Each structure stands twice: as C-alpha cells, then as structure tokens.
Amino acid sequence: MSLTGSAVNWQFGWCLILSAFVTGGLLGLFFDREGFLGGYGSFRRRLFRLGHVAQAALGMLNVLYGLAAGPASPPWAGRAASLCFILGGVSMPLVCYLAGWRPVFRYLFPVPVVALMLAVLFTLRGGPP
C-alpha cells in the first residue's frame, strides 16, 4: 500500500491508535490517585479522558476511511476529505489536552469540529480518493 490518498489515512489512523494506547497507559499510571488532575469528575480530568478517547476513535475513523471503497470521486473531494480527517484527528485530542491544561484553549474546539464536519461532507460528495 503506497502512502498516497487514503493510504495516508490508514497509516495515520494506526499511529493515532498507538498514541491513544500510550497516552492511556500514561494516564492509567495515576488513575488510582483520588486527586489526580483535580479528581475524577473535574473539568481537567474529563477533558484528558475525552482527548484519550478522541485519539482512539478518530484513529479508527481514519483507518476506516483508508480502507473504504467509495464511489468515484472528483479528485479534490477525496483529497480534501483525507486532509480534513487527519486535521481533525490531530487537532481534537490536542485541543482536549490543551483545554484540560488551560481552559482558555476551549475556544479552539471549532477547529477540529469544523475539520471533521468538512471531512464527512467531502466524503459524501465523492468518497475516498
């Protein structure tokens, strides 16, 4: 499989899943501490959990996109969807972790949300490249 088009999403997706396992393992080292990241129900800890789950889920979504056989697409739609899925896969966990660290970063959430919405719209427009 060459790393062009949706093959990039396949490769990126597996890397994102691996990074989710690593961050989950690191976070799991301290889960038994009552006050870790402000306690179980704290805003900070919830966002770190959300970032971890987003890494795994968006990794799986990128792998799925990389394997999908969709309808014949205009070349630009497939490339745009591919890039938007990657941007969403990077930015969603990153914004979650940053917002957990400093709440002011929550204002960046439109970046991954818009990227992922565009990815779906471009996919519906034409499918994988």
VEXFIMI-188910 format. One record per residue (C-alpha): residue number from 0; residue in one letter; z, x, y. Coordinates in steps of 0.2 Angstrom, whole numbers, m for minus. Each point is the difference from the previous one (the first is absolute). Example, Ala and Ser with C-alpha at 12.3 -4.5 7.8 and 13.67 -1.06 7.14 Angstrom:
! VEXFIMI-188910
{i->0; aa->A; c3->39; c1->62; c2->m22};
{i->1; aa->S; c3->m3; c1->6; c2->17};
END
This chain:
! VEXFIMI-188910
{i->0; aa->M; c3->0; c1->0; c2->0};
{i->1; aa->S; c3->m5; c1->8; c2->17};
{i->2; aa->L; c3->11; c1->m2; c2->15};
{i->3; aa->T; c3->m12; c1->m11; c2->10};
{i->4; aa->G; c3->2; c1->m18; c2->5};
{i->5; aa->S; c3->12; c1->m9; c2->m10};
{i->6; aa->A; c3->4; c1->15; c2->m12};
{i->7; aa->V; c3->10; c1->6; c2->15};
{i->8; aa->N; c3->10; c1->m15; c2->0};
{i->9; aa->W; c3->3; c1->2; c2->m19};
{i->10; aa->Q; c3->6; c1->18; c2->3};
{i->11; aa->F; c3->10; c1->m4; c2->16};
{i->12; aa->G; c3->8; c1->m15; c2->m9};
{i->13; aa->W; c3->7; c1->11; c2->m14};
{i->14; aa->C; c3->7; c1->12; c2->12};
{i->15; aa->L; c3->8; c1->m14; c2->9};
{i->16; aa->I; c3->8; c1->m6; c2->m16};
{i->17; aa->L; c3->6; c1->17; c2->m4};
{i->18; aa->S; c3->8; c1->2; c2->17};
{i->19; aa->A; c3->8; c1->m17; c2->m2};
{i->20; aa->F; c3->8; c1->7; c2->m16};
{i->21; aa->V; c3->6; c1->15; c2->9};
{i->22; aa->T; c3->7; c1->m9; c2->15};
{i->23; aa->G; c3->8; c1->m13; c2->m12};
{i->24; aa->G; c3->8; c1->14; c2->m10};
{i->25; aa->L; c3->7; c1->8; c2->16};
{i->26; aa->L; c3->7; c1->m16; c2->7};
{i->27; aa->G; c3->7; c1->m4; c2->m17};
{i->28; aa->L; c3->11; c1->16; c2->0};
{i->29; aa->F; c3->11; c1->m9; c2->13};
{i->30; aa->F; c3->m2; c1->m18; c2->m4};
{i->31; aa->D; c3->18; c1->m1; c2->m7};
{i->32; aa->R; c3->8; c1->5; c2->17};
{i->33; aa->E; c3->6; c1->m16; c2->8};
{i->34; aa->G; c3->m4; c1->6; c2->18};
{i->35; aa->F; c3->m17; c1->9; c2->m4};
{i->36; aa->L; c3->m12; c1->m4; c2->14};
{i->37; aa->G; c3->13; c1->m12; c2->8};
{i->38; aa->G; c3->3; c1->m10; c2->m16};
{i->39; aa->Y; c3->m10; c1->m10; c2->m12};
{i->40; aa->G; c3->m4; c1->m14; c2->12};
{i->41; aa->S; c3->m3; c1->11; c2->16};
{i->42; aa->F; c3->m16; c1->m1; c2->10};
{i->43; aa->R; c3->m3; c1->19; c2->m4};
{i->44; aa->R; c3->2; c1->m1; c2->m19};
{i->45; aa->R; c3->m10; c1->m16; c2->m1};
{i->46; aa->L; c3->m15; c1->9; c2->9};
{i->47; aa->F; c3->2; c1->15; c2->m11};
{i->48; aa->R; c3->m1; c1->m11; c2->m15};
{i->49; aa->L; c3->m15; c1->m9; c2->8};
{i->50; aa->G; c3->m9; c1->16; c2->3};
{i->51; aa->H; c3->3; c1->6; c2->m18};
{i->52; aa->V; c3->m7; c1->m17; c2->m7};
{i->53; aa->A; c3->m15; c1->1; c2->12};
{i->54; aa->Q; c3->m4; c1->17; c2->m6};
{i->55; aa->A; c3->m1; c1->m6; c2->m18};
{i->56; aa->A; c3->m8; c1->m17; c2->3};
{i->57; aa->L; c3->m14; c1->7; c2->12};
{i->58; aa->G; c3->m3; c1->15; c2->m12};
{i->59; aa->M; c3->m3; c1->m13; c2->m13};
{i->60; aa->L; c3->m11; c1->m10; c2->12};
{i->61; aa->N; c3->m10; c1->16; c2->4};
{i->62; aa->V; c3->m2; c1->4; c2->m19};
{i->63; aa->L; c3->m6; c1->m18; c2->m3};
{i->64; aa->Y; c3->m13; c1->1; c2->14};
{i->65; aa->G; c3->m6; c1->16; c2->m7};
{i->66; aa->L; c3->m3; c1->m8; c2->m17};
{i->67; aa->A; c3->m7; c1->m16; c2->7};
{i->68; aa->A; c3->m18; c1->m5; c2->m3};
{i->69; aa->G; c3->m4; c1->m11; c2->14};
{i->70; aa->P; c3->m16; c1->m8; c2->7};
{i->71; aa->A; c3->m14; c1->11; c2->8};
{i->72; aa->S; c3->7; c1->4; c2->17};
{i->73; aa->P; c3->m7; c1->7; c2->16};
{i->74; aa->P; c3->5; c1->18; c2->m1};
{i->75; aa->W; c3->10; c1->m1; c2->16};
{i->76; aa->A; c3->11; c1->m14; c2->m7};
{i->77; aa->G; c3->5; c1->9; c2->m15};
{i->78; aa->R; c3->4; c1->16; c2->9};
{i->79; aa->A; c3->10; c1->m9; c2->14};
{i->80; aa->A; c3->10; c1->m10; c2->m14};
{i->81; aa->S; c3->3; c1->17; c2->m9};
{i->82; aa->L; c3->6; c1->8; c2->16};
{i->83; aa->C; c3->11; c1->m15; c2->5};
{i->84; aa->F; c3->8; c1->0; c2->m17};
{i->85; aa->I; c3->5; c1->18; c2->2};
{i->86; aa->L; c3->6; c1->m2; c2->18};
{i->87; aa->G; c3->11; c1->m14; c2->m5};
{i->88; aa->G; c3->6; c1->9; c2->m15};
{i->89; aa->V; c3->5; c1->15; c2->11};
{i->90; aa->S; c3->6; c1->m9; c2->15};
{i->91; aa->M; c3->11; c1->m15; c2->m8};
{i->92; aa->P; c3->12; c1->11; c2->m9};
{i->93; aa->L; c3->1; c1->12; c2->14};
{i->94; aa->V; c3->3; c1->m13; c2->13};
{i->95; aa->C; c3->14; c1->m7; c2->m12};
{i->96; aa->Y; c3->8; c1->17; c2->m1};
{i->97; aa->L; c3->m1; c1->3; c2->18};
{i->98; aa->A; c3->6; c1->m17; c2->5};
{i->99; aa->G; c3->15; c1->3; c2->m12};
{i->100; aa->W; c3->3; c1->16; c2->9};
{i->101; aa->R; c3->m2; c1->m6; c2->18};
{i->102; aa->P; c3->m2; c1->m19; c2->2};
{i->103; aa->V; c3->m12; c1->3; c2->15};
{i->104; aa->F; c3->m14; c1->4; c2->m13};
{i->105; aa->R; c3->0; c1->m18; c2->m5};
{i->106; aa->Y; c3->m13; c1->m3; c2->13};
{i->107; aa->L; c3->m12; c1->10; c2->m10};
{i->108; aa->F; c3->m1; c1->m13; c2->m14};
{i->109; aa->P; c3->m16; c1->m8; c2->7};
{i->110; aa->V; c3->m9; c1->16; c2->m4};
{i->111; aa->P; c3->2; c1->m1; c2->m19};
{i->112; aa->V; c3->m1; c1->m19; c2->0};
{i->113; aa->V; c3->m16; c1->0; c2->9};
{i->114; aa->A; c3->m8; c1->14; c2->m10};
{i->115; aa->L; c3->4; c1->m10; c2->m16};
{i->116; aa->M; c3->m6; c1->m16; c2->6};
{i->117; aa->L; c3->m16; c1->8; c2->5};
{i->118; aa->A; c3->m1; c1->8; c2->m17};
{i->119; aa->V; c3->0; c1->m17; c2->m8};
{i->120; aa->L; c3->m12; c1->m7; c2->12};
{i->121; aa->F; c3->m12; c1->14; c2->m3};
{i->122; aa->T; c3->2; c1->m1; c2->m18};
{i->123; aa->L; c3->m4; c1->m19; c2->1};
{i->124; aa->R; c3->m15; c1->4; c2->10};
{i->125; aa->G; c3->m8; c1->12; c2->m12};
{i->126; aa->G; c3->12; c1->7; c2->m14};
{i->127; aa->P; c3->2; c1->18; c2->m5};
{i->128; aa->P; c3->m12; c1->13; c2->6};
END
